[in-house]
């Protein structure tokens, strides 16, 4: 650890842990302000320093030893913590604006999927065929939706039963999913 780091860490602690701590029932917020300024190396209101003074209405229990640390990688606040009577406050810090890099070029927009014309229209009579070499079964029904080649759609084959899902092949012809033509 460098001597400057040690000084920044222990000077604020020494400021807060003076003889006044034992006599005062509450932590002196002005002492916290001085400690934060020593920790950041910047005065209140300055870039890199506390945004404003610690609220004087705070009634924090007197603390013999506080610790300070940066909050997060952005260092947007100093965390002042007391482990004795367990309290913690966040002192906001004016962050130094970092240069913003140019945004990445936009990714090329994918072309809209090509929609094929429907070969089966809602209400058309459809023959559903499924089979393999030496075996074939067909069933007649009515298309319940439009379908392009290869698209799935429902076919009503019997008014008393649930519709059957089919895959459109060509006008008036379909097969069951999983079966090839």
C-alpha positions as CSV (number, residue, x, y, z in Angstrom):
1,X,0.0,0.0,0.0
2,X,1.2,3.4,-0.9
3,X,1.7,6.0,1.9
4,X,-0.9,8.2,0.2
5,X,-3.5,5.4,0.2
6,X,-2.8,4.8,3.9
7,X,-3.2,8.5,4.7
8,X,-6.4,8.7,2.8
9,X,-7.8,5.7,4.7
10,X,-6.7,6.5,8.2
11,X,-6.9,10.4,8.3
12,X,-10.7,10.3,7.9
13,X,-10.9,7.6,10.6
14,X,-8.8,9.7,13.0
15,X,-11.0,12.7,12.3
16,X,-14.1,10.8,13.2
17,X,-12.7,9.0,16.2
18,X,-11.7,11.9,18.4
19,X,-12.4,12.6,22.0
20,X,-15.7,14.3,21.1
21,X,-17.2,10.9,20.1
22,X,-17.3,9.7,23.7
23,X,-19.0,12.9,24.8
24,X,-21.5,13.3,22.0
25,X,-24.6,11.1,21.8
26,X,-24.7,11.4,18.0
27,X,-22.1,11.2,15.2
28,X,-21.0,14.7,14.0
29,X,-22.1,14.9,10.4
30,X,-19.5,17.7,9.7
31,X,-16.8,15.2,10.7
32,X,-18.2,12.8,8.2
33,X,-18.1,15.5,5.5
34,X,-14.4,16.2,6.3
35,X,-13.6,12.5,6.3
36,X,-15.4,12.0,2.9
37,X,-13.5,15.0,1.5
38,X,-10.2,13.5,2.7
39,X,-11.1,10.1,1.3
40,X,-12.0,11.4,-2.2
41,X,-9.3,14.1,-2.2
42,X,-11.9,16.6,-3.5
43,X,-14.0,19.2,-1.7
44,X,-17.8,19.2,-1.5
45,X,-19.4,20.2,-4.8
46,X,-16.2,19.6,-6.8
47,X,-16.1,17.0,-9.5
48,X,-15.0,13.8,-7.8
49,X,-16.1,15.1,-4.4
50,X,-19.4,14.8,-2.4
51,X,-22.4,16.3,-4.1
52,X,-23.5,18.0,-0.9
53,X,-23.0,17.9,2.9
54,X,-24.4,15.0,4.8
55,X,-27.9,15.7,6.1
56,X,-27.5,17.4,9.5
57,X,-30.8,16.0,10.6
58,X,-29.4,12.5,10.7
59,X,-29.1,11.2,14.3
60,X,-26.5,8.5,13.8
61,X,-25.2,6.8,16.9
62,X,-21.7,8.0,17.8
63,X,-19.1,5.7,16.3
64,X,-15.5,5.3,17.6
65,X,-14.3,3.9,14.2
66,X,-15.8,4.2,10.7
67,X,-14.7,2.7,7.5
68,X,-15.1,4.1,4.0
69,X,-15.2,2.5,0.6
70,X,-16.3,3.3,-2.9
71,X,-19.7,1.9,-4.0
72,X,-19.3,-0.2,-7.1
73,X,-16.9,0.2,-10.0
74,X,-18.5,3.5,-11.1
75,X,-17.4,5.1,-7.8
76,X,-20.6,7.1,-7.7
77,X,-20.9,7.2,-3.9
78,X,-18.7,6.7,-0.7
79,X,-20.1,4.1,1.7
80,X,-19.5,5.3,5.3
81,X,-20.0,2.3,7.7
82,X,-19.9,1.9,11.4
83,X,-19.7,-1.6,12.9
84,X,-19.9,-0.5,16.5
85,X,-23.5,0.7,16.7
86,X,-24.1,-0.7,13.2
87,X,-25.1,2.0,10.7
88,X,-24.2,2.8,7.1
89,X,-24.8,5.8,4.9
90,X,-24.1,6.5,1.2
91,X,-22.6,9.9,0.3
92,X,-23.3,10.6,-3.4
93,X,-20.2,11.8,-5.3
94,X,-20.1,14.0,-8.5
95,X,-18.8,11.5,-11.0
96,X,-16.4,12.6,-13.7
97,X,-18.0,12.3,-17.1
98,X,-16.2,9.7,-19.1
99,X,-15.9,10.1,-22.9
100,X,-18.6,8.2,-24.6
101,X,-17.5,6.1,-27.5
102,X,-19.4,6.1,-30.7
103,X,-22.3,3.6,-30.8
104,X,-21.6,0.4,-32.6
105,X,-23.0,0.3,-36.1
106,X,-26.5,-1.1,-36.2
107,X,-26.7,-4.8,-37.1
108,X,-28.1,-5.4,-40.6
109,X,-31.8,-6.0,-40.4
110,X,-32.8,-9.5,-41.4
111,X,-35.0,-9.6,-44.4
112,X,-38.6,-10.3,-43.7
113,X,-39.4,-14.0,-44.2
114,X,-40.8,-14.7,-47.6
115,X,-44.5,-15.6,-47.4
116,X,-45.6,-18.1,-49.9
117,X,-49.1,-17.9,-51.3
118,X,-51.6,-20.1,-49.6
119,X,-52.3,-23.3,-51.5
120,X,-55.1,-24.3,-49.2
121,X,-57.8,-21.8,-48.2
122,X,-60.2,-21.9,-45.3
123,X,-63.3,-23.9,-46.2
124,X,-61.6,-25.8,-49.1
125,X,-62.1,-29.6,-49.2
126,X,-58.8,-31.3,-48.3
127,X,-57.6,-34.9,-48.6
128,X,-55.2,-35.9,-45.8
129,X,-52.9,-38.8,-46.8
130,X,-50.4,-40.7,-44.7
131,X,-48.6,-43.9,-45.5
132,X,-45.5,-45.8,-46.3
133,X,-44.6,-48.3,-49.1
134,X,-47.4,-50.8,-49.3
135,X,-49.7,-48.9,-46.9
136,X,-51.7,-45.7,-47.3
137,X,-54.7,-44.2,-45.6
138,X,-56.6,-41.1,-46.6
139,X,-59.3,-39.0,-45.1
140,X,-61.4,-36.2,-46.4
141,X,-62.0,-33.0,-44.5
142,X,-62.5,-29.2,-44.6
143,X,-59.6,-26.8,-44.0
144,X,-60.2,-24.5,-41.0
145,X,-57.4,-22.0,-42.0
146,X,-55.3,-20.9,-44.9
147,X,-52.0,-22.7,-45.4
148,X,-48.9,-22.3,-47.6
149,X,-46.9,-25.3,-48.7
150,X,-45.2,-26.9,-45.6
151,X,-47.4,-24.9,-43.2
152,X,-49.5,-26.6,-40.5
153,X,-53.2,-26.1,-40.3
154,X,-56.3,-27.7,-38.8
155,X,-58.7,-29.9,-40.8
156,X,-62.2,-30.8,-39.6
157,X,-62.7,-34.4,-40.6
158,X,-65.8,-35.3,-38.5
159,X,-68.2,-32.8,-36.9
160,X,-68.3,-34.8,-33.7
161,X,-64.5,-35.0,-33.2
162,X,-61.7,-32.6,-32.6
163,X,-59.9,-31.2,-35.7
164,X,-56.8,-32.9,-37.0
165,X,-53.5,-31.1,-37.6
166,X,-52.1,-31.5,-41.1
167,X,-49.3,-30.1,-43.2
168,X,-50.2,-28.5,-46.6
169,X,-48.6,-30.1,-49.7
170,X,-50.5,-28.6,-52.6
171,X,-54.0,-27.4,-53.4
172,X,-56.4,-29.8,-51.8
173,X,-53.7,-32.2,-50.5
174,X,-52.1,-32.5,-47.1
175,X,-50.3,-35.1,-44.9
176,X,-50.1,-35.7,-41.2
177,X,-47.1,-34.2,-39.4
178,X,-44.2,-36.6,-39.3
179,X,-45.3,-38.4,-42.5
180,X,-43.6,-37.7,-45.8
181,X,-45.4,-37.5,-49.1
